[in-house]
Amino acid sequence: MKIFKIFALCLFAQILTGTAFGQEAAIYDEHADAAAAIDMAIEKASSANQHVFIQAGGNWCSWCRKFAKFSQEDFKIDSILKSSYQVVHLNYSKTNKNEKIFEKYGFPQRFGFPVFIILDGKGKLLHIQNSEYLEDNKGSYDRNRVFRFLQAWTPAAIDPSTYTSKK
């Protein structure tokens, strides 16, 4: 009986903390200062010759959670994100819609969530990507589509010198 009580207490604690039944940890911080997080990412990206990858969405969004998990578990995707981007998770929820940030970037939420925003190392908006085009037909993301998308917006990919002949 004592073992049952201990098990019940452990299960109850897991349910309270959200770790039971396979729930993932929160990806988005609803209380974060999004403007400060993006400014910090821009600063880091500038000094590291990277771009900023903003994944906008919320913890309520199953596709947002799928992309975060997918991008961390796939070595090729995780590698390009780490080498070419500073990643920011921009929250959109009932408690914090970050309306000024979304307005600044042209209301990317019009595409639904998640939506991906690419900035250069100076903070200039380069691209907004509707994540729907990166999905597969099996309820996840297509590895090749995601990789090609990320590769197409790296600093090297948009640098004109990449395409000029060197004599």
DSSP file (Angstrom, degrees, kcal/mol; ACC not computed):
  #  RESIDUE AA STRUCTURE BP1 BP2  ACC     N-H-->O    O-->H-N    N-H-->O    O-->H-N    TCO  KAPPA ALPHA  PHI   PSI    X-CA   Y-CA   Z-CA
    1    1 A M     >        0   0    0      0, 0.0     4,-2.0     0, 0.0     5,-0.1   0.000 360.0 360.0 360.0 -36.5    0.0    0.0    0.0
    2    2 A K  H  >  +     0   0    0      1,-0.2     4,-2.2     2,-0.2     5,-0.2   0.893 360.0  51.8 -63.6 -39.7    2.9    2.4    0.8
    3    3 A I  H  > S+     0   0    0      1,-0.2     4,-2.7     2,-0.2    -1,-0.2   0.897 107.8  52.5 -63.4 -40.4    4.3    1.8   -2.8
    4    4 A F  H  > S+     0   0    0      2,-0.2     4,-2.8     1,-0.2    -1,-0.2   0.910 108.8  49.9 -61.7 -42.4    0.9    2.7   -4.2
    5    5 A K  H  X S+     0   0    0     -4,-2.0     4,-2.4     2,-0.2    -2,-0.2   0.912 111.8  47.8 -63.0 -42.9    0.8    5.9   -2.2
    6    6 A I  H  X S+     0   0    0     -4,-2.2     4,-2.4     2,-0.2    -2,-0.2   0.929 112.9  48.5 -63.3 -45.3    4.3    6.9   -3.4
    7    7 A F  H  X S+     0   0    0     -4,-2.7     4,-2.7     1,-0.2    -2,-0.2   0.926 111.6  49.8 -59.5 -45.6    3.4    6.1   -7.0
    8    8 A A  H  X S+     0   0    0     -4,-2.8     4,-2.4     1,-0.2    -2,-0.2   0.895 111.2  49.0 -62.2 -41.0    0.1    8.1   -6.7
    9    9 A L  H  X S+     0   0    0     -4,-2.4     4,-2.3     2,-0.2    -1,-0.2   0.902 112.0  48.8 -65.3 -40.9    2.0   11.1   -5.3
   10   10 A C  H  X S+     0   0    0     -4,-2.4     4,-2.2     2,-0.2    -2,-0.2   0.915 112.3  48.1 -64.5 -43.5    4.6   10.9   -8.1
   11   11 A L  H  X S+     0   0    0     -4,-2.7     4,-2.3     2,-0.2    -2,-0.2   0.912 111.2  50.4 -63.4 -42.7    1.9   10.7  -10.8
   12   12 A F  H  X S+     0   0    0     -4,-2.4     4,-2.3     1,-0.2    -1,-0.2   0.904 110.1  50.4 -61.9 -41.9    0.1   13.7   -9.2
   13   13 A A  H  X S+     0   0    0     -4,-2.3     4,-1.9     1,-0.2    -1,-0.2   0.891 110.2  50.4 -64.0 -39.7    3.3   15.7   -9.2
   14   14 A Q  H  X>S+     0   0    0     -4,-2.2     5,-2.0     2,-0.2     6,-1.1   0.900 109.6  50.2 -65.4 -40.2    4.0   14.9  -12.8
   15   15 A I  H ><5S+     0   0    0     -4,-2.3     3,-0.7     1,-0.2    -2,-0.2   0.920 110.4  50.2 -64.2 -43.0    0.4   15.9  -13.8
   16   16 A L  H 3<5S+     0   0    0     -4,-2.3    -1,-0.2     1,-0.2    -2,-0.2   0.867 113.8  44.5 -63.4 -36.8    0.8   19.2  -12.0
   17   17 A T  H 3<5S-     0   0    0     -4,-1.9    -1,-0.2    -5,-0.2    -2,-0.2   0.514 112.1-119.2 -87.6  -4.2    4.1   20.0  -13.6
   18   18 A G  T <<5S+     0   0    0     -4,-0.8    -3,-0.2    -3,-0.7    -4,-0.1   0.670  83.4 112.3  80.0  16.1    2.9   19.0  -17.1
   19   19 A T    > < +     0   0    0     -5,-2.0     3,-0.6    -6,-0.2    -4,-0.2   0.537  51.0  94.6 -99.9  -6.5    5.4   16.2  -17.6
   20   20 A A  G >  S+     0   0    0     -6,-1.1     3,-1.3     1,-0.2    -9,-0.0  -0.446  82.0  22.6 -81.3 158.1    3.0   13.3  -17.4
   21   21 A F  G 3  S-     0   0    0      1,-0.2    -1,-0.2    -2,-0.1    -2,-0.0   0.776 128.6 -65.2  60.0  31.6    1.4   11.7  -20.5
   22   22 A G  G <  S+     0   0    0     -3,-0.6    -1,-0.2     1,-0.2     2,-0.2   0.621  80.5 161.4  75.6  14.6    4.1   12.9  -22.9
   23   23 A Q    <   -     0   0    0     -3,-1.3    -1,-0.2     1,-0.1     2,-0.2  -0.477  33.5-132.0 -69.2 138.9    3.5   16.6  -22.7
   24   24 A E        -     0   0    0     -2,-0.2     3,-0.1     1,-0.1    -1,-0.1  -0.504  25.1 -96.9 -86.5 160.0    6.4   18.6  -23.9
   25   25 A A        -     0   0    0     -2,-0.2    -1,-0.1     1,-0.1     2,-0.1  -0.339  54.7 -82.0 -68.3 156.8    7.9   21.5  -22.1
   26   26 A A        -     0   0    0      1,-0.2    -1,-0.1    -2,-0.0     3,-0.1  -0.365  38.1-171.4 -62.3 136.9    6.8   25.0  -23.0
   27   27 A I        +     0   0    0      1,-0.1     2,-0.4    -3,-0.1    -1,-0.2   0.783  69.5  57.0 -95.5 -38.5    8.6   26.4  -26.1
   28   28 A Y  S    S-     0   0    0     62,-0.1     2,-0.8    64,-0.0    -1,-0.1  -0.798  72.2-143.3-102.4 136.5    7.3   29.9  -25.9
   29   29 A D    >   -     0   0    0     -2,-0.4     3,-1.4    60,-0.4    62,-0.3  -0.870   9.7-163.7 -97.5 107.2    7.7   32.2  -22.9
   30   30 A E  T 3  S+     0   0    0     -2,-0.8    -1,-0.1     1,-0.3    63,-0.1   0.710  88.8  46.4 -64.2 -20.4    4.4   34.2  -22.7
   31   31 A H  T 3  S+     0   0    0      2,-0.1    -1,-0.3    -3,-0.1    -2,-0.0   0.375  85.2 120.0-105.0   3.0    6.0   36.8  -20.4
   32   32 A A  S <  S-     0   0    0     -3,-1.4     2,-1.3     1,-0.1     3,-0.1  -0.309  73.3-114.7 -68.4 151.2    9.2   37.3  -22.3
   33   33 A D     >  -     0   0    0      1,-0.2     4,-2.4     2,-0.1     5,-0.2  -0.754  33.9-170.5 -83.5  95.1   10.2   40.7  -23.6
   34   34 A A  H  > S+     0   0    0     -2,-1.3     4,-2.5     1,-0.2     5,-0.2   0.869  80.5  53.8 -61.0 -40.1   10.0   39.8  -27.3
   35   35 A A  H  > S+     0   0    0      1,-0.2     4,-2.5     2,-0.2    -1,-0.2   0.915 111.1  46.1 -62.2 -42.4   11.6   43.0  -28.5
   36   36 A A  H  > S+     0   0    0      2,-0.2     4,-2.5     1,-0.2    -2,-0.2   0.899 111.8  51.4 -66.9 -40.4   14.6   42.5  -26.2
   37   37 A A  H  X S+     0   0    0     -4,-2.4     4,-2.1     2,-0.2    -2,-0.2   0.906 112.7  45.6 -63.4 -41.3   15.0   38.9  -27.3
   38   38 A I  H  X S+     0   0    0     -4,-2.5     4,-2.6     2,-0.2    -2,-0.2   0.914 111.8  51.5 -68.9 -42.3   14.9   39.8  -30.9
   39   39 A D  H  X S+     0   0    0     -4,-2.5     4,-2.3    -5,-0.2    -2,-0.2   0.910 111.0  48.6 -59.3 -42.1   17.4   42.7  -30.4
   40   40 A M  H  X S+     0   0    0     -4,-2.5     4,-2.4     2,-0.2    -1,-0.2   0.906 111.1  50.0 -64.8 -41.4   19.7   40.4  -28.6
   41   41 A A  H  X S+     0   0    0     -4,-2.1     4,-2.8     2,-0.2    -2,-0.2   0.892 110.0  51.0 -64.5 -39.4   19.5   37.8  -31.4
   42   42 A I  H  X S+     0   0    0     -4,-2.6     4,-2.6     2,-0.2    -2,-0.2   0.923 110.1  49.8 -62.6 -44.3   20.2   40.5  -34.0
   43   43 A E  H  X S+     0   0    0     -4,-2.3     4,-1.8     2,-0.2    -2,-0.2   0.928 114.2  44.1 -61.0 -46.0   23.3   41.6  -32.0
   44   44 A K  H  X S+     0   0    0     -4,-2.4     4,-1.4     1,-0.2    -2,-0.2   0.906 113.4  51.4 -65.6 -41.4   24.6   38.0  -31.8
   45   45 A A  H  X>S+     0   0    0     -4,-2.8     5,-2.7     1,-0.2     4,-0.5   0.901 107.6  53.4 -62.9 -41.0   23.8   37.3  -35.4
   46   46 A S  H ><5S+     0   0    0     -4,-2.6     3,-0.7    75,-0.3    -1,-0.2   0.912 111.7  43.7 -60.8 -44.2   25.6   40.4  -36.6
   47   47 A S  H 3<5S+     0   0    0     -4,-1.8    -1,-0.2     1,-0.2    -2,-0.2   0.721 118.6  44.2 -76.2 -19.4   28.8   39.4  -34.7
   48   48 A A  H 3<5S-     0   0    0     -4,-1.4    -1,-0.2    -3,-0.2    -2,-0.2   0.288 110.1-115.0-106.6   9.4   28.6   35.8  -35.9
   49   49 A N  T <<5S+     0   0    0     -3,-0.7     2,-0.2    -4,-0.5    -3,-0.2   0.952  75.4 125.6  52.3  53.8   27.7   36.4  -39.5
   50   50 A Q      < -     0   0    0     -5,-2.7    35,-0.2    -8,-0.1     2,-0.2  -0.721  55.8-124.5-126.5 176.8   24.3   34.8  -39.1
   51   51 A H  E     -a   85   0A   0     33,-2.6    35,-2.3    -2,-0.2     2,-0.5  -0.689  28.2-107.9-113.8 174.1   20.7   35.6  -39.6
   52   52 A V  E     -aB  86 119A   0     67,-2.8    67,-2.3    33,-0.3     2,-0.6  -0.921  23.5-161.4-108.4 129.1   17.8   35.6  -37.1
   53   53 A F  E     -aB  87 118A   0     33,-2.8    35,-2.5    -2,-0.5     2,-0.6  -0.946   8.5-167.2-109.9 113.0   15.2   32.8  -37.4
   54   54 A I  E     -aB  88 117A   0     63,-3.1    63,-2.4    -2,-0.6     2,-0.8  -0.902   7.7-163.2-104.8 121.3   12.0   33.7  -35.6
   55   55 A Q  E     -aB  89 116A   0     33,-2.9    35,-1.6    -2,-0.6     2,-0.4  -0.902  15.6-162.3-100.5 107.0    9.5   30.9  -35.1
   56   56 A A  E     +aB  90 115A   0     59,-2.9    59,-1.7    -2,-0.8     2,-0.3  -0.755  40.9  81.3 -94.5 134.9    6.2   32.7  -34.2
   57   57 A G  E     -a   91   0A   0     33,-2.5    35,-2.0    -2,-0.4     2,-0.3  -0.957  63.1 -95.5 168.7-151.6    3.5   30.8  -32.5
   58   58 A G    >   -     0   0    0     -2,-0.3     3,-1.8    33,-0.2     7,-0.2  -0.981  29.8-103.7-155.9 164.6    2.4   29.6  -29.1
   59   59 A N  T 3  S+     0   0    0     -2,-0.3     6,-0.1     1,-0.3    34,-0.1   0.714 117.8  63.5 -64.2 -20.0    2.5   26.7  -26.8
   60   60 A W  T 3  S+     0   0    0      4,-0.0     2,-0.6     5,-0.0    -1,-0.3   0.616  84.6  92.6 -75.4 -14.7   -1.2   26.1  -27.7
   61   61 A C    <>  -     0   0    0     -3,-1.8     4,-2.0     1,-0.2     5,-0.2  -0.738  58.3-163.9 -93.9 113.8   -0.2   25.3  -31.3
   62   62 A S  H  > S+     0   0    0     -2,-0.6     4,-2.4     1,-0.2    -1,-0.2   0.877  92.6  52.1 -64.1 -37.6    0.5   21.7  -32.1
   63   63 A W  H  > S+     0   0    0      2,-0.2     4,-2.2     1,-0.2    -1,-0.2   0.824 106.9  54.2 -69.4 -30.0    2.3   22.5  -35.3
   64   64 A C  H  > S+     0   0    0      2,-0.2     4,-2.2    -6,-0.2    -2,-0.2   0.930 111.2  44.7 -65.5 -45.6    4.6   24.9  -33.4
   65   65 A R  H  X S+     0   0    0     -4,-2.0     4,-2.4    -7,-0.2     5,-0.2   0.892 111.6  53.9 -65.2 -39.3    5.5   22.2  -31.0
   66   66 A K  H  X S+     0   0    0     -4,-2.4     4,-3.1     1,-0.2    -2,-0.2   0.923 109.6  47.4 -60.8 -44.0    6.0   19.7  -33.9
   67   67 A F  H  X S+     0   0    0     -4,-2.2     4,-3.1     2,-0.2     5,-0.3   0.927 110.9  50.5 -66.4 -42.8    8.4   22.0  -35.7
   68   68 A A  H  X S+     0   0    0     -4,-2.2     4,-1.4     2,-0.2    -1,-0.2   0.932 116.0  42.1 -59.5 -45.2   10.4   22.7  -32.5
   69   69 A K  H  X S+     0   0    0     -4,-2.4     4,-2.3     2,-0.2    -2,-0.2   0.935 115.4  50.2 -66.1 -46.7   10.7   19.0  -31.8
   70   70 A F  H  X S+     0   0    0     -4,-3.1     4,-1.8     1,-0.2    -2,-0.2   0.915 110.7  48.8 -57.4 -46.9   11.4   18.2  -35.5
   71   71 A S  H  < S+     0   0    0     -4,-3.1    -1,-0.2     1,-0.2    -2,-0.2   0.801 114.5  45.2 -70.0 -27.9   14.1   20.8  -35.9
   72   72 A Q  H  < S+     0   0    0     -4,-1.4    -1,-0.2    -5,-0.3    -2,-0.2   0.828 115.0  46.7 -81.1 -32.9   15.9   19.6  -32.7
   73   73 A E  H  < S+     0   0    0     -4,-2.3     2,-0.7    -5,-0.2    -2,-0.2   0.723  96.2  78.3 -84.6 -21.5   15.7   15.9  -33.5
   74   74 A D     X  -     0   0    0     -4,-1.8     4,-3.0    -5,-0.2     5,-0.3  -0.802  69.3-155.1 -92.1 114.5   16.9   16.1  -37.1
   75   75 A F  H  > S+     0   0    0     -2,-0.7     4,-2.5     1,-0.2     5,-0.2   0.882  91.4  50.2 -56.6 -43.9   20.6   16.5  -37.1
   76   76 A K  H  > S+     0   0    0      2,-0.2     4,-1.8     1,-0.2    -1,-0.2   0.905 115.4  42.1 -64.2 -43.2   20.8   18.2  -40.5
   77   77 A I  H  > S+     0   0    0      2,-0.2     4,-2.2     1,-0.2    -2,-0.2   0.929 115.2  49.8 -69.7 -46.3   18.1   20.8  -39.6
   78   78 A D  H  X S+     0   0    0     -4,-3.0     4,-2.3     1,-0.2    -2,-0.2   0.889 110.1  52.7 -59.2 -40.5   19.5   21.4  -36.1
   79   79 A S  H  X S+     0   0    0     -4,-2.5     4,-2.3    -5,-0.3    -1,-0.2   0.917 109.8  45.6 -64.8 -44.7   23.0   21.9  -37.6
   80   80 A I  H  X S+     0   0    0     -4,-1.8     4,-2.2     2,-0.2     5,-0.3   0.880 112.6  51.9 -69.4 -35.4   22.0   24.5  -40.1
   81   81 A L  H  X S+     0   0    0     -4,-2.2     4,-1.7     1,-0.2    -2,-0.2   0.937 113.9  43.7 -63.1 -44.5   19.9   26.4  -37.5
   82   82 A K  H  < S+     0   0    0     -4,-2.3    -2,-0.2    -5,-0.2    -1,-0.2   0.859 119.0  42.3 -70.1 -34.9   22.8   26.5  -35.1
   83   83 A S  H  < S+     0   0    0     -4,-2.3    -1,-0.2    -5,-0.2    -2,-0.2   0.802 128.1  24.4 -83.6 -28.1   25.4   27.4  -37.7
   84   84 A S  H  < S+     0   0    0     -4,-2.2   -33,-2.6    -5,-0.2     2,-0.3   0.538 115.5  47.4-116.1  -8.3   23.5   30.0  -39.7
   85   85 A Y  E  <  -a   51   0A   0     -4,-1.7     2,-0.5    -5,-0.3   -33,-0.3  -0.949  56.9-139.2-139.0 152.8   20.8   31.5  -37.4
   86   86 A Q  E     -a   52   0A   0    -35,-2.3   -33,-2.8    -2,-0.3     2,-0.4  -0.970  39.4-141.1-100.0 125.7   20.0   32.9  -34.0
   87   87 A V  E     +a   53   0A   0     -2,-0.5     2,-0.4   -35,-0.2   -33,-0.2  -0.761  22.6 179.8-100.1 133.6   16.7   31.3  -33.1
   88   88 A V  E     -a   54   0A   0    -35,-2.5   -33,-2.9    -2,-0.4     2,-0.7  -0.994  20.5-146.2-129.1 136.2   13.9   33.2  -31.3
   89   89 A H  E     -a   55   0A   0     -2,-0.4     2,-0.7   -35,-0.2   -60,-0.4  -0.907  18.0-158.3-102.3 109.6   10.5   31.9  -30.3
   90   90 A L  E     -a   56   0A   0    -35,-1.6   -33,-2.5    -2,-0.7     2,-0.1  -0.799  14.5-135.1 -94.0 115.7    8.0   34.7  -30.6
   91   91 A N  E     +a   57   0A   0     -2,-0.7     2,-0.4   -62,-0.3   -33,-0.2  -0.422  24.2 179.1 -75.4 140.2    4.9   34.1  -28.5
   92   92 A Y        +     0   0    0    -35,-2.0     2,-0.3    -2,-0.1     5,-0.3  -0.922  29.3 129.4-136.0 113.0    1.4   34.7  -29.7
   93   93 A S  S    S-     0   0    0      3,-1.4     3,-0.2    -2,-0.4     5,-0.1  -0.927  70.7 -91.7-152.0 173.9   -1.3   33.9  -27.2
   94   94 A K  S    S+     0   0    0     -2,-0.3     3,-0.3     1,-0.2    -1,-0.1   0.872 125.8  45.6 -58.9 -37.7   -4.4   35.3  -25.4
   95   95 A T  S    S+     0   0    0      1,-0.3     2,-0.2     2,-0.0    -1,-0.2   0.733 130.1  16.6 -81.4 -22.3   -2.2   36.7  -22.6
   96   96 A N        +     0   0    0     -3,-0.2    -3,-1.4     1,-0.1    -1,-0.3  -0.732  56.1 169.7-154.9  99.4    0.5   38.2  -24.9
   97   97 A K        -     0   0    0     -3,-0.3     5,-0.2    -5,-0.3    -1,-0.1   0.539  35.9-141.4 -87.9  -7.7   -0.1   38.7  -28.6
   98   98 A N     >  +     0   0    0      1,-0.1     4,-2.2     3,-0.1     3,-0.3   0.903  33.3 172.9  46.5  48.0    3.1   40.8  -29.1
   99   99 A E  H  >  +     0   0    0      1,-0.2     4,-2.5     2,-0.2     5,-0.2   0.840  68.2  53.5 -59.0 -39.1    1.0   43.0  -31.4
  100  100 A K  H  > S+     0   0    0      2,-0.2     4,-2.3     1,-0.2    -1,-0.2   0.893 110.2  47.9 -66.2 -38.3    3.7   45.7  -32.0
  101  101 A I  H  > S+     0   0    0     -3,-0.3     4,-1.5     2,-0.2    -2,-0.2   0.940 112.9  47.5 -66.7 -46.3    6.3   43.0  -33.0
  102  102 A F  H  <>S+     0   0    0     -4,-2.2     5,-3.0     1,-0.2    -2,-0.2   0.884 112.5  50.1 -63.1 -38.0    3.9   41.4  -35.4
  103  103 A E  H ><5S+     0   0    0     -4,-2.5     3,-1.9    -5,-0.2    -1,-0.2   0.920 105.4  57.3 -64.2 -43.1    2.9   44.8  -36.8
  104  104 A K  H 3<5S+     0   0    0     -4,-2.3    -1,-0.2     1,-0.3    -2,-0.2   0.841 109.3  45.9 -56.1 -35.6    6.6   45.7  -37.3
  105  105 A Y  T 3<5S-     0   0    0     -4,-1.5    -1,-0.3    -5,-0.1    -2,-0.2   0.113 127.2 -93.7-100.5  21.3    7.1   42.6  -39.5
  106  106 A G  T < 5 -     0   0    0     -3,-1.9    -3,-0.2     1,-0.2    -2,-0.1   0.777  67.9 -69.5  81.3  27.2    4.0   43.1  -41.6
  107  107 A F    > < +     0   0    0     -5,-3.0     3,-1.8    -6,-0.1    -1,-0.2   0.948  61.9 178.9  57.8  56.7    1.5   40.9  -39.7
  108  108 A P  G >   +     0   0    0      0, 0.0     3,-2.1     0, 0.0     4,-0.2   0.688  67.6  82.3 -63.9 -16.7    3.0   37.5  -40.5
  109  109 A Q  G >   +     0   0    0      1,-0.3     3,-1.8     2,-0.2    -2,-0.1   0.627  67.9  85.2 -63.7 -10.3    0.3   35.8  -38.4
  110  110 A R  G <  S+     0   0    0     -3,-1.8    -1,-0.3     1,-0.3     3,-0.1   0.724  86.7  54.9 -61.9 -19.5   -1.9   36.2  -41.5
  111  111 A F  G <  S-     0   0    0     -3,-2.1    -1,-0.3     1,-0.3    21,-0.2   0.506 114.0-120.3 -88.9  -5.6   -0.4   32.9  -42.6
  112  112 A G    <   -     0   0    0     -3,-1.8    -1,-0.3    -4,-0.2    19,-0.1  -0.459  52.9 -12.8  90.9-172.0   -1.3   31.1  -39.4
  113  113 A F  S    S+     0   0    0     -2,-0.1   -50,-0.2    -3,-0.1     2,-0.2  -0.938 112.8  29.0-128.1 147.6    1.1   29.4  -37.0
  114  114 A P  S    S+     0   0    0      0, 0.0    17,-0.9     0, 0.0     2,-0.4   0.619  75.0 172.9 -72.7 159.7    3.8   28.7  -36.9
  115  115 A V  E     -BC  56 130A   0    -59,-1.7   -59,-2.9    15,-0.2     2,-0.4  -0.989  22.4-138.2-129.9 142.8    5.1   31.3  -39.2
  116  116 A F  E     -BC  55 129A   0     13,-2.2    13,-3.2    -2,-0.4     2,-0.5  -0.866  13.5-167.1-109.8 133.7    8.8   31.8  -39.8
  117  117 A I  E     -BC  54 128A   0    -63,-2.4   -63,-3.1    -2,-0.4     2,-0.5  -0.973   5.3-158.5-121.0 127.5   10.4   35.3  -40.0
  118  118 A I  E     +BC  53 127A   0      9,-3.1     8,-3.2    -2,-0.5     9,-1.5  -0.932  12.3 179.5-110.7 126.6   14.0   35.7  -41.3
  119  119 A L  E     -BC  52 125A   0    -67,-2.3   -67,-2.8    -2,-0.5     6,-0.2  -0.896  23.6-125.9-117.8 150.9   16.0   38.8  -40.4
  120  120 A D    >   -     0   0    0      4,-2.2     3,-1.8    -2,-0.3   -74,-0.1  -0.275  43.7 -86.1 -83.1-177.8   19.5   39.7  -41.4
  121  121 A G  T 3  S+     0   0    0      1,-0.3   -75,-0.3   -76,-0.2   -70,-0.1   0.489 129.8  52.9 -70.7  -2.4   22.2   40.6  -38.9
  122  122 A K  T 3  S-     0   0    0      2,-0.1    -1,-0.3   -77,-0.1   -80,-0.1   0.407 121.5-104.2-107.6  -2.4   21.1   44.2  -39.0
  123  123 A G    <   +     0   0    0     -3,-1.8     2,-0.3     1,-0.3    -2,-0.1   0.498  69.4 148.8  93.9   4.7   17.5   43.4  -38.2
  124  124 A K        -     0   0    0      1,-0.1    -4,-2.2     2,-0.0     2,-0.4  -0.558  53.6-114.7 -74.6 132.8   16.2   43.9  -41.8
  125  125 A L  E     +C  119   0A   0     -2,-0.3    -6,-0.2    -6,-0.2     3,-0.1  -0.536  40.7 169.3 -67.6 123.0   13.2   41.7  -42.6
  126  126 A L  E     -     0   0A   0     -8,-3.2     2,-0.3    -2,-0.4    -7,-0.2   0.780  57.8  -8.5-102.2 -39.1   14.3   39.3  -45.4
  127  127 A H  E     -C  118   0A   0     -9,-1.5    -9,-3.1    26,-0.0     2,-0.4  -0.991  43.1-150.8-163.2 146.6   11.5   36.8  -45.6
  128  128 A I  E     -C  117   0A   0     -2,-0.3     2,-0.5   -11,-0.2   -11,-0.2  -0.997  24.1-159.0-120.1 129.4    8.3   35.5  -44.1
  129  129 A Q  E     -C  116   0A   0    -13,-3.2   -13,-2.2    -2,-0.4     2,-0.6  -0.940  15.7-140.6-118.3 122.5    7.5   31.8  -44.6
  130  130 A N  E >   -C  115   0A   0     -2,-0.5     3,-1.4   -15,-0.2     4,-0.2  -0.688  17.9-147.6 -70.8 117.7    4.1   30.2  -44.3
  131  131 A S  G >  S+     0   0    0    -17,-0.9     3,-2.1    -2,-0.6     4,-0.3   0.701  86.5  80.4 -67.3 -18.2    5.0   26.9  -42.6
  132  132 A E  G >  S+     0   0    0      1,-0.3     3,-1.2   -21,-0.2    -1,-0.3   0.840  86.1  58.9 -56.8 -33.3    2.3   25.0  -44.5
  133  133 A Y  G <  S+     0   0    0     -3,-1.4    -1,-0.3     1,-0.2    -2,-0.2   0.560 101.9  55.0 -74.8  -6.5    4.6   24.8  -47.5
  134  134 A L  G <  S+     0   0    0     -3,-2.1     8,-2.8    -4,-0.2    12,-0.3   0.379  87.8 104.2-104.7   2.0    7.2   22.9  -45.5
  135  135 A E  B <   -D  141   0B   0     -3,-1.2     6,-0.3    -4,-0.3     2,-0.2  -0.425  60.9-139.4 -82.7 156.9    4.8   20.2  -44.3
  136  136 A D    >   -     0   0    0      4,-2.1     3,-0.5    -2,-0.1     6,-0.1  -0.417  30.8-105.9 -97.5-175.5    4.7   16.6  -45.6
  137  137 A N  T 3  S+     0   0    0      1,-0.2     4,-0.1    -2,-0.2    -2,-0.0   0.141 108.7  71.9 -99.0  21.4    1.5   14.7  -46.1
  138  138 A K  T 3  S-     0   0    0      2,-0.1    -1,-0.2     0, 0.0     3,-0.1   0.206 119.4 -89.4-119.8  13.4    2.0   12.6  -43.0
  139  139 A G  S <  S+     0   0    0     -3,-0.5     2,-0.2     1,-0.3    -2,-0.1   0.751 100.9  70.2  86.7  24.5    1.3   15.2  -40.3
  140  140 A S  S    S-     0   0    0     -4,-0.1    -4,-2.1   -70,-0.0     2,-0.3  -0.652  88.0 -70.1-144.9-158.0    4.9   16.4  -39.9
  141  141 A Y  B     -D  135   0B   0     -6,-0.3     2,-0.6    -2,-0.2    -6,-0.3  -0.829  40.2-117.1-108.7 148.9    7.4   18.5  -41.7
  142  142 A D     >  -     0   0    0     -8,-2.8     4,-2.6    -2,-0.3     5,-0.3  -0.761  18.7-149.4 -86.8 118.4    9.3   17.5  -44.9
  143  143 A R  H  > S+     0   0    0     -2,-0.6     4,-2.5     1,-0.2     5,-0.2   0.889  94.8  47.0 -56.2 -45.4   13.0   17.3  -44.1
  144  144 A N  H  > S+     0   0    0      2,-0.2     4,-2.7     1,-0.2    -1,-0.2   0.905 112.7  48.6 -68.2 -41.2   14.2   18.3  -47.6
  145  145 A R  H  > S+     0   0    0      2,-0.2     4,-2.4     1,-0.2    -2,-0.2   0.929 113.7  46.8 -63.3 -44.6   11.8   21.2  -47.9
  146  146 A V  H  X S+     0   0    0     -4,-2.6     4,-2.7   -12,-0.3     5,-0.2   0.931 113.7  48.0 -63.8 -45.2   12.8   22.6  -44.5
  147  147 A F  H  X S+     0   0    0     -4,-2.5     4,-3.0    -5,-0.3     5,-0.2   0.936 112.3  48.3 -62.6 -45.8   16.5   22.2  -45.2
  148  148 A R  H  X S+     0   0    0     -4,-2.7     4,-2.2     2,-0.2    -1,-0.2   0.902 112.0  50.6 -62.1 -39.9   16.2   23.9  -48.6
  149  149 A F  H  X S+     0   0    0     -4,-2.4     4,-0.7    -5,-0.2    -2,-0.2   0.960 113.9  43.5 -60.2 -51.5   14.2   26.7  -47.0
  150  150 A L  H >< S+     0   0    0     -4,-2.7     3,-0.9     1,-0.2    -2,-0.2   0.900 114.5  50.3 -62.5 -41.1   16.8   27.3  -44.3
  151  151 A Q  H >< S+     0   0    0     -4,-3.0     3,-1.2     1,-0.2     6,-0.3   0.862 103.9  59.2 -64.7 -36.3   19.7   27.0  -46.7
  152  152 A A  H 3< S+     0   0    0     -4,-2.2    -1,-0.2     1,-0.2    -2,-0.2   0.676 109.2  44.2 -68.6 -17.0   18.1   29.5  -49.1
  153  153 A W  T << S+     0   0    0     -3,-0.9    -1,-0.2    -4,-0.7    -2,-0.2   0.188  82.6 119.4-116.0  16.4   18.1   32.2  -46.4
  154  154 A T  S <> S-     0   0    0     -3,-1.2     4,-1.4    -4,-0.1     5,-0.2  -0.378  79.2-107.3 -71.4 160.6   21.6   31.7  -44.9
  155  155 A P  H  > S+     0   0    0      0, 0.0     4,-0.5     0, 0.0     3,-0.2   0.893 121.3  50.8 -56.1 -40.2   24.0   34.7  -45.1
  156  156 A A  H >4 S+     0   0    0      1,-0.2     3,-0.7     2,-0.2     6,-0.2   0.884 104.8  57.3 -65.6 -37.4   26.0   32.9  -47.8
  157  157 A A  H 34 S+     0   0    0     -6,-0.3    -1,-0.2     1,-0.2    -4,-0.1   0.819 113.6  37.6 -65.8 -30.8   22.9   32.2  -49.9
  158  158 A I  H 3< S+     0   0    0     -4,-1.4    -1,-0.2    -3,-0.2    -2,-0.2   0.393  89.2 108.2-103.4   5.2   21.9   35.8  -50.2
  159  159 A D    X<  -     0   0    0     -3,-0.7     3,-2.0    -4,-0.5     4,-0.4  -0.729  63.8-146.7 -81.0 118.4   25.4   37.2  -50.5
  160  160 A P  G >> S+     0   0    0      0, 0.0     3,-1.6     0, 0.0     4,-0.6   0.804  95.3  66.3 -56.1 -30.7   25.9   38.4  -54.1
  161  161 A S  G 34 S+     0   0    0      1,-0.3     3,-0.4     2,-0.2    -5,-0.1   0.735  87.6  69.4 -66.2 -19.1   29.6   37.4  -54.0
  162  162 A T  G <4 S+     0   0    0     -3,-2.0    -1,-0.3    -6,-0.2    -5,-0.1   0.800 107.4  37.7 -62.8 -28.1   28.5   33.8  -53.7
  163  163 A Y  T <4 S+     0   0    0     -3,-1.6     2,-0.3    -4,-0.4    -1,-0.2   0.441  96.6  92.5-108.3  -3.0   27.3   34.0  -57.3
  164  164 A T  S  < S-     0   0    0     -4,-0.6     2,-0.2    -3,-0.4     0, 0.0  -0.705  81.3-107.6 -94.6 146.8   29.9   36.2  -59.0
  165  165 A S        -     0   0    0     -2,-0.3     2,-0.7     1,-0.1    -2,-0.1  -0.454  25.5-140.9 -72.1 142.3   32.9   34.6  -60.7
  166  166 A K              0   0    0     -2,-0.2    -1,-0.1     1,-0.1    -5,-0.0  -0.903 360.0 360.0-108.1 110.1   36.2   35.1  -58.9
  167  167 A K              0   0    0     -2,-0.7    -1,-0.1     0, 0.0    -2,-0.0   0.408 360.0 360.0-103.3 360.0   39.0   35.7  -61.3
